[in-house]
Amino acid sequence: MRLRLIIVAMAVLTTSVVFLGPTFAHQGNLMEEDAYKRVAARTILQNAIAGDALAAQASAEVTVPTEGSSPCVNGMSAGTYPCDGIDMLSRLSLADLGLTFGNDVWGWTDPETGRDYALMGGSEGTTIVDISSPTNPDVVGILPTQTTAGGDFWRDIKVYENHMYVGSENTGHGIQVFDLTQVRGVTGDPVTFAPTNVYMGVGNSHNVNINEDTGYLYIVGSTTCSGGLHMVDISTPASPVFAGCFSEHGYIHDTQCVVYEGPDADHRGSEICFNSNLNIADGIQAVSIVDVNDKSNPVVLARALYPNFGHSHQGWLTQDQRFFLHGDELDELSHGLGTTTRVWKVTDLDNPVLENTFENETAAIDHNLYTEGNATYLSNYTSGLRVYDNRNLPELTEERFFDVYPENDNASFEGGTWSNYPYFSQRGRVVAVSSIDRGLFILRVRG
């Protein structure tokens, strides 16, 4: 189906715009490090349309359509997707989602109804999909992009207290706030929603992260705070309030901020941000660690450099907070490496140690990774979703995979997966995987 959009005229959906943060001088306009992706993204967008055509053609040639449930049998799903130990429960094409280009994905479980929703980003906005029946997903509606000029290929989504927060590289976009409880009971044709609020303390941004334990939103890659941590109090979810800046390390591409409960007793109980730091001005690519307990006076704990860098991109802590798994988006292209994940030992936050550099057998560029229990779920562009076993860290082993881009595993941005979300409440390891060119995959990891 093609997304049909209906304007919902409800007072609770009336948009209000807030500006509660100061303006800051930036060290330049859009960061130079994104220039290569803007060129690549235009190529991807052209391929995206062709990609769905390829998928449609493939679905017509197999017994089980690629949009439907298809187990992994003899290394293939739906006769199209190479796989090992991961089954496809369903797929929605970009057309189904009302999008022309796919990017980020996050999720929400309604605490009242127990229903699971995938929140899929794209050039046109954020599409909300009920995946409570994962073999029969239902497109509930779309929150359109706030603005359309600028970097429409980037969108980032997180959730706190039943509210969705959406940032974008679109000029003047701000951070959209949307009360997700509004999707309860919505049936029939997909709906066009309006934001509950828009935080205008930033214009464009690259990523957002939320510490759900403290109620703070961290915006990075904006034109404020020198591209570093722009901190926002969202303890009242619909009314964000500027809380502070960390600009000392310059541009931060992504971050994870947590209440630290790991083995370093000196910092246990503090709010700590683990940053993928890329500073064009001083040429530093690093993992930086910052104590943000005092939002008015963040304290640098460490800034660790590493060899064979290309573009310090994103990372996530293991559940026990002993290790930080980190991806560099350009090391495969720049240094001819296989798909690479760096394993940082962070048992001493003042002295993180690079314990292992793991390369798997593909050449694909890694993008976003998340840890859950003893597994790491990686979205590696052209080689698809990869699941690594964390139980013997700092060693990693690949456990499962599902290749959403069967054309090749090249070190390129021509298509494939942008991100994934492995935290749904339903039984089984259900993972939502976003694809730049093929839409939204709902997968189940065996075991």
N, C-alpha and C positions, 0 to 999 in steps of 0.2 A: 504494500500500500504506500501511497505517497502522502506525506504528512499534510493533513488539512488543518488549518489553523483557525480557531474561533476566539475572538476577543472576549474575555471575561470581564464584565462590568460589575465589579464588586468594590465597595468602599475600602475593604481591607487590603486591596491590591493597589491602591493609589500610591504612586511613587512619590517619595520625598527624598530630597538630596541634602546631605549634610557635609559640611567641611569643618572638621574639628582638629585639623593638624596644621602646623606651620609649613610654609614653603621653604625649600632648601636649595642651595646652588648645587648643580650637578657638574661632574667633571667632564662634561661633553654632552652631546645629544644621545641618540640611541647608541648603545655600546657596540664598538667595532666587532666584538666577538660574535655578534648575532648576524653580521652581514652575510656570512657564508650560508646561514640557514635561510635567510630571506630569498636568496637566489635558488637554493635547493627547494624551498617550499613552493615556489611557483612551478618548478618542474614537477613536484609531487602532485600539485593540484591538477595539472594537465593529465598526469597518470591516473589520478583518482577516478576520473570519469571513465577512462579506459579500463581501470581496475574492476569497477563494478560490472562493466560489460563483460570482462573476462570471467568474472565469477558467475554471472548469469548464464553465459555460454556453457561453463563447466557444469552448472547445476542441471542444465538440460541434458547433459550427456551421461549422468549417473542415475542410479536407481533412487538414492536418497538425495533430495535437493540440498544444496549447500546451506540453505536457510533453515533446514530442519535438523532434528536430532540425528546424530550419526556417531556411533562408537568408533574408537580407533581399532581397526582390524588389520593385521598384517602390515602395520606401519603406515596406514593411510586412513583418513576420515573423509567420508563423502566422495571417495575416489579422487580427491583434490589436494587435501592438506596432509603433508607428512607429519607423523605424530609418534609418540611413545608414551603410553600410560595416561593419556589425557583424552577424554571424549568430548565431542561437541554436542552441547544440549540445544543450541539454537544460534542463529545469526540474523541480525537485522542489517540490511544494506544502508548505505548513506541516504538513499532516496527514502527508505522507510523512516529514517530518523529526521528527515527534513534538512539534511546537511549536504554540503558539497565537499567538505574536507574534515576529517576526524582528527581530534587531538586527545585531550586529557579524559580520564574517567575516574570517578570516585563513587561512593555508595552511601546509602542510608537505609537503616532498618527502623521502621516506624515502631516506637516503643508501645504504642497503644494497640495496634493491629498485628504486629509482628511481620508485616509485609516488607519485602526487600525491594529496593529501587537502585538501578544503575543510573548514574548521572553522567551523561556523555557530552563532552564538549566538541565544538566544531566552529567553523567560520561564522555560521549564522547565529550561534548561541549555545545554550545548554539544553539538551533533550533529556527528559525524565522518563525512564522506562521501568515499569513494574515487572520484576523478574521473579516474583514469588512462585510462579509456575515456570521454572527455567526453560522448559521445552516449549513454552507458549508465551513469550514476553509480550507485553502490551505497552505501546507508546502512549503515555498519559498526556504529554504536552511538551512545550518548549518555552524556556525563558530566553527571549531574543537578546542578542548582544546589545549593550548600552549605546555603543557608537560603532561606526563602520569604517572609519578612516584609520590608516596605519596598519599595525601588525596583526591582521585578522587571522593568521594561522596559529596564534598562541592563545590558549585559555587555560586557566588552572582553577581547580575546584576543591574545596574542603567543606566539612560539615561540623557544626557545633550546636548542641541543644536544639536539634530539629530545624536548624537554619543552615541554608547553603550559602557559601561565600564564593564569589566568582571574580577572578581578576583576568585581565587580558592585556595584550600589547596594543590593542586598539587605542588610538589617541583619545585622551579625555574620558576613558571608560570608567575609571574608579573601580571600587569593589562592590559588586551587586550583593545585596542581602535578600534572601528569599526564604520565607516561612514555609517549610516543606509540608507542614500539616495541611496546607491548602490542597494537596493532591488527594487527600483522603476522600474516598467515595466518588472520585471523578471517573466516569465511564463514557463509553462511546467515542466519538471523534476526538482526536488530540486537541488540546486547548493551548492557546497562547496566553502565558502568564505575564504578569508585570512584577517587577521587584518590589519587595516590601520597603526597601530603603536602598540608598546608594551612598557609600562612604567616599567622599571626594578629597580625602587627605592625600591621595595619589591620583595621577592621571592614568598613564599606562603602567603596567607591572608585568613581571615575568612569572613569578610563582607566589603561592601563599601556603603557609603552614599554620596549623592551630595546635596549641597545647591544650587539650581538652581537660587536663587536670587543673589548670589555672585560669582558663578563660581568656587567653591572649592569642591574638592573630598576629602573625609575622609575615609582612609583605616584603619581597625582595625583588631586585632588578627593576626598581622604579626610578623615576627622576628625582626622588627625594633621598635623603640620608646617604648621598653619594652612591646610590644603588645598593646599600647595605640593608640592615634590619630596620624596617619601619614597623614599630610595635603599636598595637591597637588593643585596647581593653574592650572585650565583647562579653563581659559578664552579664550585661543586659543585651542579649543577642541581636535585637533589632536596632540597637542604638550604639554603634561603634564610637569609641572615643580615643583620640590619639594619646599614646602613653609614653613614647620615647623613640630615640634613634640610636643605632650603632653604625657609624660611618668610618671607623678607623681603618678597616680593611678594604674599603672601597666596595666594588661590585660583588655581590653574593648571588649566585645563580639559583641556589636552592638551599633549604635548611630543614632540619628537624629539631624542634625544641621540646624538651621533656623535663619533668621533675626527676632529677638524677637519683636512682636507687641502686647504682652499681657498686663495684668493689672499692672505689676510691673514697675512703671515709672522710677525707678533707672536704669533699664537695657533696656528700650525700645530703639530699633534701633541698639542694639548690636547683633553680631553674637554669638549664644549660642548653645552649644552641650549638648544634654541630653543622657547620656551614661548608658548602662547596663554593670555594672562594676563587674568583677569577678577577684579578686586578690588572687591567690593561696599562694603567699608568706606571706601575712598577714591575710589570712583567711576571708577577707572582701567580702561580697556580698552586692551590693549597687546600688542605682541610683545616679550617680554623674552628676553635672551640672557645665559646664566650659565655661567661656567667651573666645572666640578665635578670637576676633577682631584683636589682634596683634598676628600673627602667630608665631613670635619669642618669645613671652612671654605670653602664655595663663594664665588666672587667674581662680583659683578654686573658685566657688561660694558656692558649697555645696556638701556633700557626705552623703547620707541618707541611713542608714541601715534599715532592716525590719526583722520581725520574720518569722520562718518557711521557711527559704530560702533553696534552693537546688542548683540553677544554674541561676544567673541573666542573662536573655537571650536577650530580645528585648522589645521595646516599641515605642509608637507614641503619639504625642500631639493631643489634640482635636483642631478643627478648630479655636476656640477662644483663644487657648493657655493657658487656665485656668487649664487644667488637663493633666497629662501624664499617659497614660494607659500602664501598664507594665506586662510582662509575665516572670515567672520563670519556666525553663524547667524541673526541677527535683523536685519541691515541691510536686507534686502529688505522685511521687514514694517514696520520702523520708519521707513524713508526712501523707500519706493517704488522701490527700485533694481531693475534686472534682476539675474539671478543673477550675483553679484560675486565675483571673485578678485583679491586684492591681491598685487602683485609687489614684494617687498622686495629691494633690492640689498644683499647682506651681504658685500661684498668688504672692508669695514672693520667688524669685529664690534663695535667701540666706537661706531660711528655708522651704523646701518642706515638706508637711505633708501627711502622708498616711491616706486618708480619708475613704477608704472602701476596703475591700478584698472580691471580689465577687466570689462565687462558683456556677457554673451551675450544672445540674443534671447528668452529665457524669463524668467518671473517667479519660477520655483521657488526654494526655499530650498536653499542649498548645505549639505552635511554633511561627509563625509570625502573627502580627496583624497590621491593618492599619485603619485609620479613614478617613471618607469622609462625610461631612455634619453632619447629626445627627446620623450617624451609625458607628459602628466599625465592621470590617470584620476580623474574626479570622480563621486561619488555625490551627486546633486542631487535628493533626495526625489522630487517628483512628475514631474520631467522625465527621470529615469533616469540611466544611465551616459553621461557626456560625456567625450570624449577630445580634449584640446587639444594643439596642436603647440607645442613649447618652443623650436624652433630659432632663433627671432628675438626672444628675450627682450631687453628687458622686454615686448615685444608678444606677445600670445597670439592664436591663432586656433583655432576649433573645427574639428576634423578629422572626427570620427565621433560617432554617438550611437546609443543603444538605449533606448527609453522603456519602462521596466518598469511604468509606471502610466499607461495610455493614457486614463484618464478626463479628465485635465486637467493643466496645468502651473502650477497655482495656487501662490501663496506661502502654503503651508499645510503642516500635518503630518498630513494625512488618510491618507497612504499613500505608497508608493514605496520608493526604495532608501536604505538606511542606510549601507552601506559596500561596498568592493570590495577584491579582492586580485589584483594583476596580475603576480605574481612566480613563477608555476609554471615548472617545468623543461622541460615538453614543448614541442615545436616549435610555432610559431604563437603569436600573441598571445592566449592563453587567459586569461580573466578570470572569477573568481567574483564574483557580485554578489548581495548579500543584499537581500531585499525585506521590508519590514515586514509586508505583507499577502499576498504571493504566494510567499514561500519563497525558494529558491535558484536563481538563473539561472547557467548555465555558457555563456559567450559567447566568440566568437572575433572579434577585431578584424582586419579585412583590412589588408594592406599592411605 
